[in-house]
Structure formats: structure tokens, C-alpha cells
Amino acid sequence: EYVVDGDGAIRSVENLKQLKNVKWVVLSLGGNDVYLNAEVKGKLVSSLLPQSEGKRKEVAQEFAKRLKGVLEKVKAGAPDASLILVVPYQPHQDFSLMMGAPINDEGKRIYGDILGDGTRVLERQVLPDLVNPMVIEMIALGREMGCPIIDLSQTLDPSNEEHYGTGEIGKVNELGTPWSGAEPSDVSSDFTAQLLAHAMAEGSKASVYRGLPRQEERGWTMTVKEEKNDWIFEKDYRFGGKPVSSTISRKRQGGEKPMFKLGAFDSFLAGAGVVILINIALLLQGGSPLGFDREEFERQLETQGLKEKTTTTTTASKTTT
């Protein structure tokens, strides 16, 4: 039973300390850093602009620091347990981290969403490049700690609706929850369970596991592939992309080309396009553009005498009898 603190939060490490005979701890971090953290999203998007790629490394290093801190707490909470790290999956190609799913308030699929569709196309092209440094940090940490990693980014198919949410865009489940391209479906949750079971059966070692799902008449089946987590694997790794065999011969083969390879000019156009689309969406929602601090801007106006300070006068009345 989870212990809920007075502030309503569930603190997993504190709950972990109360358990006995913990054999394995599964840790999945990073997905919400990219999906929900506005500061992280802003840095990653701006890293697409010329001479700004270093911001991705900055985000990755900050993520690695947080991940190490969490791992230390987990090991303190369950010192005898083995760890499994999880690389998050890619969102479905028709889902935008900025604009959401192409559905209306009733959960039905919509068409002709020019702004949303444009953002989805750009996100699909640049997301692997943006988050790859974060995953590289996780891979390096997994190798350092000698623990297995399951890679959902190379297991779920971002072009297959059945791997996400309710399994079909426009389908609402019995709880009234609409489809989401940022949540796993029952099908892909089973993939995750199979990968975890396989990793536990293989024991604690520096390996990376991914699934190769296949749909057959009787349903979905999956083959588990294992890669040794060495420096060659890390060098060739691409988030969401099919890795090359972990052999030294891959250097002679030249490896596989990434799904999307952007040159400097293409990267600039993609970055500028994403920034413009995001800022349009933020302005339409009454928010501020990326990188714009409204409060600081208004303070500058006040110091320059260009804006009158707002004052509130309270009048008290006294009634005598």
C-alpha cells in the first residue's frame, strides 16, 4: 500500500524503504522532462537554431545529474535490489508534445488542423536529435552501474496507433478517456512487461534490450533483441532508430543512416519553424512567447517611466450609531 504524505504526494523512495526482500527496481525517467517541463522544452527547441546545439548537451547533463541523484536514493532505499533503467518511447507520429492529439473535446478525430499538423511533422523530424544526448547519458550510466536497460523507443512503433492510448485515434475507452499518443496502450504495455521479464531472467548486466513486435492473426507477438552496452553501442545509438549490430565490423560497414539527417540550413529552418508554430500557439492561448519574461519586461517599462504603476486604494468607512 502506498504511503501518501500530508501534502498529497506519493514519494516512491520512502515507500520503497518500507518494503522487504526487494529484488528489482525499475526506473523510468526522462519522458516527462521533455513532455511537461517548459524550461526543458524551451532549451531543446532553441537548440535547433544556429550555434545553439550546445543547449542539448546542457539539458542532457542536467538530466544526468538528476538521474544519478535518484539512483543514489533508490540504492539507499533498497541496497540489495538490482536496477533496470527504461528508455522512454517515442510519441505517436500524430501526437504533438506541444499541440496534443488531433482530437476534439469529445475525443473524436479531427482533420484540417494546419497549425497542429505542421507542428507534428516538425516534431517528428527533430525529436530524435533533441533527446538523443539525454538517452546517451542514461546508457553511459547503465554501463557504469552494470545494470540492464530496456529501450521502448526502439520497441513501440510511432506509426502504429495500436501501440498508444486506446489503440485508435478517435476511440474513447469505457472510462471516457480519449486516445493519447503520449501514453502506452494495452498492447504496448504487454511489450514492456515482456522486456522486463526477459531482463530479469538474464540477470543484472550491462545490456540493452529492445522488442521487435509483429502482428499475426492470433494477435501481437514480440522477439526480444539484446545488445551489449559498450562504447561502440553508445557511439552508434540513436533514439528511436534501429541500432546497428554491436560488432567492430560495423565501422567498416558504415552503420545505418538515421531516420532524419538535417544539415545546418535544414536544422535552422526546422528550428525556426517549430519556434514560430509554438509561439503562435502560446499567443493564441494567452501565454507568452518562448524566452519572453513578461514580468521582467513590465519592470523595465516601469523603471523607464513608460508604464504607470498600478496602485490600489482601499477606502475604509466607519459607521456610527
Secondary structure, DSSP 8 states (H G I E B T S, - for coil): ---B-TTS-B-HHHHHHT-SS--EEEEE-SHHHHHT-HHHHHHHHHTTSTT-THHHHHHHHHHHHHHHHHHHHHHHHSTT-EEEEEE-----TT-BTTTB-SB-TTS-B----HHHHHHHHHHHHHHHHHHHHHHHHHHHHHHHHT--EEEGGGTS-TT-GGGBTTSSTT---TTS----TTSB-HHHHHHHHHHHHHHHHH-S-SEEEEEEEEEETTEEEEEEEEEE-SHHHHHH--TTS----SSTTHHHHT----S----HHHHHHHHHHHHHHHHHHHHHTT---TT--HHHHHHHHHHTTSS--------------
